[in-house]
Amino acid sequence: MCRKRQMKILMNFLKNNFILAILTLLVATASCSFTNNTIDPGDKEKEQLLVNLISHVLKRNHFSPADLTDEFSKEIFDNYINDLDPARRYFLESDYKEFQAYEYLIDDQIRDSKVDLFNLTYERLLKRQEESEKIFADLIETPFDFTVDERMDTDYEKAPYAKDKTELKDRWRKLLKLTALGTYYDKIEEQKEALEEDPESEQKSLVDLEKETRAEIKKSMLENFDNNDDVQRLDYFSLFVNSITAHFDPHTNYFPPQNKDRFDTSMSGKLEGIGARLQKKMDYISVIEIISGGPAWKSELIEVGDKILKVAQEKDTTATSIVGMRISDAVELIKGPKGSKVILTLKRVDGSIEDITLVRDVVQIEETFAKSVIGKDQDFRFGFINLPKFYFDFDDPNGRASGNDIAQEIKRLKTEGMDGLILDLRNNGGGSLREVVEMAGLFVDEGPVVQVALKDKRTRTLRDSDSGEILWEGPLVIMVNEFSASASEILAAALQDYERAVIIGSKQTFGKGTVQNFEDLNQWVRNNEYGDLGAIKLTTQKFYRINGGSTQLEGVKSDVVTPGRYSYIDVGERDEEFPLPYDEIAKADYNKFTGYSNLAESIQKAQERINNNPTFKLIDDNAKWLSEQRDNNDIPLNFTEYSERLDRLEKETEQFESLSDYKNNLEFDMLAYEKTLTLNDSALKDKREAWMKNLKKDVYVSEAVNVLKDLRMNNIKNTNKTKWSVKN
């Protein structure tokens, strides 16, 4: 497809087809089948217990407990009702007025362990969603009239609730019409291009194209409605509870049991199961990816596209059908301890049915872990390590941990003869505080890494206690962006304060300067008759830089600032509704690194280079343009106006086309040990080759290499002991 067409589709997606994504999200995550969600009386008792427990734990252990006041109640009410129906597609004005009876009573309800507002809104939402499915079924059978002059405001939060069902139906009509416009426009453009290439190709009428458009939307929506049962009462209750916890700070959350398990998996990068990623579609659960190294991959008995019909454990006499089952429940049946067997009944892509037996094992999720390549710029060789998160294993102290893995990658890169090192923390949302401290010790000698303030205002300093030789003494650059948060900010801040690394990236990082811990709610209840109660992740500490400043709200200011997509868009902790405040404490006692002979000059030179770089200037212009487009919420529903708008946007985006053509002059290669691994793992090879291809198109990496090349070490060969200054 030509670049012009790609840009048009991109703009269509960015400005309009996102409406379909929003509608899909609403249906998939905020819909339930009314008839299939009967309420067990025990549910209400369990929910009352949970409110009591959570409020007790928050009051007792949160770093800065919120006062339960009428203002507190009002803010929770507004956020909760908005989160239940953010697009104003379900509730009527009369519903909202009925809910308002609790607007200033939530604080009292929490004290009394009551959940009356939740019960009311939950039951009403199910009723309205059932009605909305009928509205959709009626509307989608009527052809859209794209000649009518009408518009839609997509700033939903400012929209009032519909006064009655007639007005609500019209809102659904407009939303579906806007969704249809994007698909209809694409079909017309695709037909034009086909005719240009082959004048003899089939030409469909506009009526037929509109009919095809509605059929596609109907299919997509029905698939999402079919997943309604996957959202249960507990999911909605979690939304209610987290509207309360969010008032304490953005990172205090309630985790139902399955959510906690998923969090643990994401942090450890491992699970025990068969090693396949699954997706539910129209009642059937299908395999969408085979994870390299897992039992499914080793057995070669499962293929992408296979549907799993039944699951049986080794001692079961009868298999359990998972057709129509909630996907999380099906996954629980398929998962199991290492060494156990599971029998799956598969429906192959060719329609054949077959039973297979797999022995479960520990599956490593490769995307979780650090990865590295060796790069070359003329005669300069550099190591590049990407760290997605500061991972660790909650359950196994000998399991994989990011600190150990980074150390191993550095050793491997040193054997490849690197002259400098880039650590990529872009989009790294954090993780283990312990791993940060260990990782900092790879680059600086014994000393403080971060200061931590406790609830009682006492502070303690976490130090790198390893007095041995540091692992990398040469030039070091750390790459960050607006989504580098928490643990990423601790490491970047520490190495910036030591003047050990040059931080390059966005004006500031995310700004999360708090520490969270999990507390198992089951430990608070004796003779629990309600099953697993889950856990609460709550903020218990704030951390501070060794220079005394906090990364809370402020983040880490980059030494070398680069423009980016979000330069003019509000992102970060400072844009959350209830963040903890910024403050400072006394600085720690530490010695700055003096291994660089030209640190300030290198930073200044890099900034001048960026300011004069036409590619970065274009990125900055593009960021300004994207920010302006986000504020344009008035979308025409007339095809002619809609087309004119897209044509205008396409012309405006032509000035940014060269960004997609950018390629740096760097060369990248896998490390020797990975080359060996890829001989028997084509999936790993494909992933690494795709990653290296993207690195060659990354202008930020190119500038990071320039900084490495500029830095000069006092120890000329970068192999002698580094030098340290007198204490601050």
N, C-alpha and C positions, 0 to 999 in steps of 0.2 A: 504494500500500500504506500502511495506517495506521501512525502513528509507533510504536504499541505493537508492531506486528508487526515493524517495522524493528529495534526494540530487542531483541526476542526473537531475531531472526536474528543480530544483532550478538553477543549473548552466546553463542549457540550456536556461532558461528564462533570467538570468542575462546577459549572454554574446551574445545571438543570437536572441531569440524571441522578444527582445526589438525592433528589426528592424520592426516587424509587428506593434508594438505600435507606432513607429515613422511614419510609412507609414499611419497608420490609422489617426494619428493626423494631418498629412499633408492634407489628403483628407477631414477630418471632419471640420477642422478649417481654411483651406486655399484653399477651393474650392467652386465654385459657378457654377450653370448652366448658360452657356453663353446666351442661348436663353431666360431665365427668368429674366435677370438682365438688363432690359432696364433702361436707365439713364434719369431721370427727369431733365430738365434744372434747375429747382429750387434746385436740390441737389448741383449743382456746386456753385450756389450763396450762399447757406447756408454754404457750406464748406469754401468758401472765408471769410464769416463773422466769422466763428468759428476760423479760423487762426488769423484773426485780433483781435478778442476778447481775445483769449488765449495768444497771444504774449503780448497784453497790460497788462493783469492781471499778467503775469509772471514778466514783467519788473517792474510793480508797487509794487507787493506784495511778490515776492519770497525773501527768506532770503538772497540769494546770486545770483542775476541774471547773466546769462551768456552773454558774448559779442557776437553779431552777426557778425562773421568774416568768412573768407574763410575756415579757419581751422574748425570752428564750422560746416560749411556747409559740408565739406568733411566727418567729423565723423558721422553726421546724415545720409548722403547718404549711407555710408558703412553699417551702422546698419540697416537702413530701407530696403535696397535691400536684405540684408542677411536674415532679418526676413520674408520677403515675400516668399522667396524660400530657406530655410536653407539647404535642402538636395539636391539642384541643380537638381531638378526633372522637372522643368518647363521652365525656361528661357534658351535661347541659348546665345552663345557668342555674336552674333550680337545684341540681345536684350540689353545685358549689355552695349555694346559700345554705343548704342543709348541713354540709360539712362545716360551715363556719361556726356552728354552735360549739365546736371544739377548738376554735382558733386560740383561745387563751386558757384552755383547760389541760393541755398536754402535760404541763409541769405537774399539775395535780394528779393526773392519771398515772404518771410515772411513779409518784409517791405512793399511790394506792395500788400499784401493779395492775392497772387496767389497760385494756387495748380496745376500748369502744370505738375510737375513730378508725382504727385499722379494720375492725369487723365491718363497720358501715361502708367504708370505701371499697373494701375488697368485694363484698357482695354486690355493691352497685356497679363496680367496674365489670365484673363478670356478666352482669345483665346487659350493660351497654355494649360490651364487646360482641355478645351474641346478636344484638340488634344490628351492630355495624357489619357483621358478616352478611346479614340479609340485605343491608343497604348496598354493599359491594356487589352481591350476586345480582341485584336488580340493575344497578348502574352499568355493569360491565357488558350487559346485553344490548345496550343502546349505543349506536354509533356516535362518536364524538364529532361535533360541528366545529371545525377549526376556522371557520370564517367569521364567527361571532367576535365582536370587540369586547373582550373582558380581560381582567388581570388578576394576579394572585400575589398577595404579600406573604413571603415565606419567613418572615420574622414572627414565628408562631407564639413566642412567649408574650408578645404584646397584644395578641389577638384575644378578644373577649370570648367567653364560652357561648356556644350557640344558644339562642333563646328557646328554640323548640326543635323537634326532630326534622322539620322541613328545612330549617337553616342548617342543621347538622348534615343532612343528606347533600345539600348544595356544596358544603365544604369538601366532603368526600368526592363529589363529582369534579370539583376544580383540581383537587390533588391528583386524582386519577388522570384527568385530562393533561395536566402538566407533565406527569410521568409519561403519558402516551406521546406527547409532542416530541420528546427527545427521540424515542424509538421511530416514530413516524418520519421525522426529519431525516434520520439516518437511512431509512429504507429508500426514501426519495433520492438522496444523494448517491447511494450505492447503485441505484438503477441508472442514474445519469452517467456515472462512471462506466458502468457495464456497457451502456449504449455507445459511449465514446470509443471504447475499445473494440466493440463488435456491434455495428449497427443492426445486425440480424438477430441480436439477442432478444429474449422475451421481454415485453414491456407490459407491466401490470397497470391496471387503472388505479386511480387514487382511492377509489372505493375498496378495491381489493387490498391495497396497502394498509388502509385504515383497519380493515377487518383482521388482517394478519397481526397488526399492532395490538389490537384488543385481545386476540387469542394468546399472544405471548405474555401480556400482562396478566391475563386470567390464569394462565398456567403457573406463572411465578407466584402469584398471590395465593393460589390454592395450595401450592407446596408449602408456603409459609403458614397458612391457616392449619394445614395438616400437622404442623409441629406444635400446635397450641398446647397439647397435653404435656409437653416437656416443661412447661412453666407451671410450677405447683404453688400451693398456698405458702409454703415455706420461703419460696423465692420472693413473693410479694412481702411477706413479713420481714425478710432481710432488708428489703428496700425501706420499709417503715423504720426499723431499728437503726439502719445506717443514716437515715435522715436525722436521727437523734445524735448518734455518735459523731457525725460530721460537724456538729455544732461545737464539739470540744476541740477538734482540729481536723484537717482534711485526711489524715492518715490513720485515724482511729476507726476501725470497722469491725462489724460482726461477721464471722465466717461460719456458715453452716458446715456440717461435717465434710461433705464432698468438696466444697470450696477450699477448705483447709487442706485436704489431700492434694488438690490440684496445685495449691501454692507450694506445698512441700516438694512436689514433683518439679515444679519450675525452678526452685532454688537448688535442688540437688542434681537436677539434670538426669535423673534416672527413675525408672519404675520397674515393677515386676509384672510381666505379662507376655504378650506374644509379639509385640513390636510392630503394630500396624495402626495407622491413623484412620479413624472411621468418620462417616458422615451419614446423617439420616435424611432420607428424601422419599416423600410419599410412602411412609410406613416402613420402608426398607432401609436397613443399615448396611452401607457399602464401604469397601476398602478404598481409600483414596490415596494412600501412600504406604509403602513398606519401608520401615526404618532399618537402615543398614546395620548389620551385626546382630539383629534380633532373631528370635526363633522363626518367625515367618520368613525372614530373608534367608536364613540358613537352610530352611527346609525346602524352599522353592515350591511349596505346595499352595501358596496363595498368590493371586495376581490382583493388581489394581483393577477395580471394576467388579470383583466378586461380591455377591451379596451374602451376608450371614443370616441364615434362616433360624437356626437353632443352636443352643449351647448346652453342653452336658459336661459335668465334672467326671473325674475318673471312676467314681463309685456309683454314679447315678444310673438308674435303670431306665429312666425316661428323660429325654432331652427337653429343655425349656425353649419354647418358641419366643423369639425376640422381635417378630414382625409386629410393628405398631408400638413397641415398647419405648419408653423414654430412653434416650440414648445413654444418659449417665447411668441408668440402671443396667442397661445391656453391657456397658463397659465394666461395671462391677462384677458381672457374671464372667466376663472373658478374662479379666485380670486375675492374678492369684500368685501365691508364693513360688519362689524359684524351685524348680524341680518337680512341681505338680503338673499333671496332665489336664488338658482341656480338649474336648471333642467338638468340632464345629461342623455344622451342616451348611455347605456352601451351594449357592446357585451361581454357576459359572456364567461368564459373558455369553457363551453359546447356548445357555439355557439348561445345561445338564446339572444334575444334583449329585453332590458327592460329600461324604463324611471324611474329615481328616483329623488326625490327632497331633497336637503340638505339645512339647514340653516347655513350660514357661521358664523364663530366665530373666536376669536383670538386663534391662534395655537402657542403653545410654542414648540420650537425646542430644545428638552432636551439636545442634544449633545453640545449645546452652553454653558450650565451653569455649575457652580462648582458642584462637587459631592464628597462625602466623605465616608470613611469606618473606622471602628475601628479595629485596628490590635493588635496582641498579640505575644510577644516573651517571652516564659516562663512566668514569673510573671510581665513582663513589658508591659503595655498597651499604645498604641500610636494612635494618630489620623493621618489619611492620607487624604489630600484634593488635588484633581486635579482641576486646573483652566485652561481651554482651551484658554481663552482670557479675557481681561479686558473689558467686555461687559457693555453696557449701552443703554438706549433708547433715541434716538435723539428727539422723538416727545412727550414722556410722562415722565415728571420729577418724576412721582411716579411709573414708570415701574421698572422692575427688573434691578438691577445693581450689579456688581460683589462685590463691597465693602460691601454692605448690606448682600449679600448672604454668603460671607466668614464669616462675623460676626455671622450669624445665624448658619452656620456649626460648628464654634468653640464652640458656646454655647451648641449645641447638643452633640458635642464630649466631652465636659467637664462633661455633665451629665452622659456620659458613663464611666467616670473615667480615662481619658487619662493622662499619665505621661509625654508625649512629643508629639510634633506636627511636621509633615512633610508637607510642601507645595510644590506640584509638578508643576513647571513652564516649564517643558520640552515641546518643540514644541509650546510654547505660543508666538505668534507673536505680542502681544501687544494689544493696544486699548486705552481706555480713560485715560488721564493724571489725571483727577480728581479722578478716582477710585483708582489710585496708592496712591495718597496722603491720601485718606480716609483709605485705607487698611494698610498703614504703621502705622497709628495711633492706629491700633488694637494691635500693638506689642511694640511701643515706646511711651514715654510720649511726651508732647507738644514740638515741635521743627521743624527745617527745614527738608524737604524730598528731594527736588530737586531744582536746580537753572536753570533758563530759560533765554537765551539770545535772544533778539529781533533783528530785522533787523538793527536798528540804533545802535546796540552794547550795548544798555542798558540791564541790567540784573535785574531780580526779583527773589525772593525766594518764593517757594510754601511751606507752612508750615502745619503741623497738628495742628490745633488750638484747638482741644479738650483737655482740661486740666483735664478731668476726669480720672478715673481708666482705665488702659489699659486692654484689654480683655484677653490676654494670656501672662503670665509672666514666663512660664516654658521653658524648652529646645525647641529650634526651629531650624530646618534644612530646607533649600530651595534647591530643586533639579532643575538644569538647564542643557541645552545642547547647541549645536551650533545654534539651531533654536529658542532659547529663545531670543526675540528681544524687543526693544523699551520699552514699559511699564514694561515688565518683567525685563528688565535690570535696570530700575529706582528703582523698589522695591528691587531687589537683591542688587544693589549697596548701597542703603540707609541703609538697614539692615546690610550690611557688614561694612559700615563706622561707624555705631553705635556700631559695634561688638555685635549686637543683635542676629544674626543668623549665622550658618555655611553654606556656599555655597558649594555644592558638585555637580560635573559634569564635563563637558568638560573643556579643558584648558582655553577657553574663550567663551563667548556668541557671538551672531550674530554681534554686533557692530553698531546698528542703534541708533544714538544719536540725532535724529531730530524729530521735531513735525510738523504734517501736519494738515491743516484745509481745509474744503470744501468751495468753493465759487461758488454760483449759477450763471451761466453765463446769465441766463434770466434777472437778475436784471440790466444788463448793456444795455439792448436794449429796446427802446420804440417802441410801435406799432409793435411788433414782428409778422411777417407773416409766420415764418418758423417752428412754433411748438416749443416743448420743446428742448432747446439747450443743456441740460445736465449740468454738473458741472465739475470743475477742483479741484483736490486734490493737494495742493501745500505746499511745505515746507516753513514755516513761522518763525520757531524758532529752536534753538539748545538747548538741555538740558545738564546739567552738574551735576556731583555728588556733594554732600555737602562738599566733601574734595577738590573740585576745579577741579578735573579731568573730562574728558569727556568719555562717553561710545562709542562715534563715532569712528569707526574702531577698537578700542581697546577692546570693549565689557567689560564684567565683568570677571575678572580672578577668577576662583574657588579657594576657600580655600583648598579644597580637590579635586585633579584632578583625574578623572577616564578616562580610555581609552574608545573609542567608535568607531562605524562603520566609522565615518567621520574624525577620528583623523588625517589621512594623505591625506585628500581630501580637496581642496580649497572650502570652503563655507563661507558665511558671507559678510558683507558690504565691507570689505577690498578687496573682489574679484569682486566687481561691477566695471563697467567701469568709471563712473563719480561720485564717492562719494564725499561728502564734507569732508574737512580735519579734522584731530584731533587737538585740542588745549586745553588750560587750562585757568581757571579764578581763582580769589581768593577764598579760601575756606570759607564756611559759619561758623557761630558761633553755635556750638552744643556740647552737653554733651554725652559722650560715656556711654553705658550701662555697669554696673559693676556687673551684677547679676551672671556671671559665675566665678567660682573660678579656673577653669582649661582649659580655652578656647584654648590657644596655645598648651598645652599638648594634648588635645583631637584631634586637627587638625593634629598634628605631628603623633600621634598614628594611626589615620585613614589612613594617607598617607602611613605609613609603612605597614599597613595591606593590603592596595590595591596593593602596589608594590610587596608584597610577596604572593598575592592571585593567585593561578594557573588559576582560571576562568578568572580573569582580564588579566592575561598574555596571555591567549588564545584569548581573545577579541582583544587585541592589535596586536597579530600576524595575526588574521583574517583581521583587518583593514589594515595592511600593504599589505596583499595579495590582498585584494579588490582594493587597490590603484594601485598596479602593473597591475592588469587585466584591469583597465580602460584605460591604455595606449596601450593595445594590440588591434589595430584597423584592423589588417590584417587577414581577415577571409577566410578560404578555402571554395570553392564551390564544391569541390569534396567530395562525400559521405565518402569515406574511410578516407581521411585526416580529414574531419569534425568529424567523429566518434572517430578517434584517439585523436583529440584535446579534445573532451568532456570526453573521458575516462581519459585522463591526468588530466583534471580539476577536475573530480570526485575523483580521487585518492588524489589530493592535498587537496580537501575539507574534506576528511575523518578525518583529524586531528582536524577539528572543529566540528565534529558531536556531541561531548559531550555538546556543548553549548545549543543545543536544548533539552537536557535532564536535564538541571539544574533546581533545585527546592530549594527554601529557606525553612527554618523551621518556617516560619511565618504563623499565622492563621488570616483570615480576616472575618468580619461579617458586614452585613448591619446594619445601625442604626435603632432604633425602629420605627421611623416614616415611613421609606421606606419599612420596612417589612409589615406595614399596607397597604401602597400603592400597593405593589406587589400582594396582595390578589386579587385585581381586575384588575391587569395589568400584564399579563404574559410577554409582550414584555419588560417592564421595568425590570422584574425579570431576564429574560434571559440576558439582557445587563449587569446588575450588576454582575451576576454570571460569565459571560465571563470576565468582568473587573477584578474581584477578582482572577480568575484563572490565568490571565496574571500577576497579582501582585505577585503571588506565584512563578512565573518563572523569576522574575526581580531581578537580583543580585545587581543592583544599589539601590533598595529599601532596600535590606538586609543591605547594608553598611550604608545607611542613618539611619537605626534603631540603628546600632552599635554606630554611632556618638551620637545619642540621649542618649543612655544608658551611654556613657562615660562622657557626660557633667554633671558637678556638679554645683548646685546653691548655692549662698551665703545664700539665704533664704531656709533653709533646706527642708521645705515641699512644696516649690514652690507656696505658697499661700500668703506670706507676700508681702509688697511693695518692689519692686526692688530698688536697690541702684544705685546711679549715681555718676560719678566722677566729679571733678572740670572741668571747661571749658578747651578746647584745647587751 
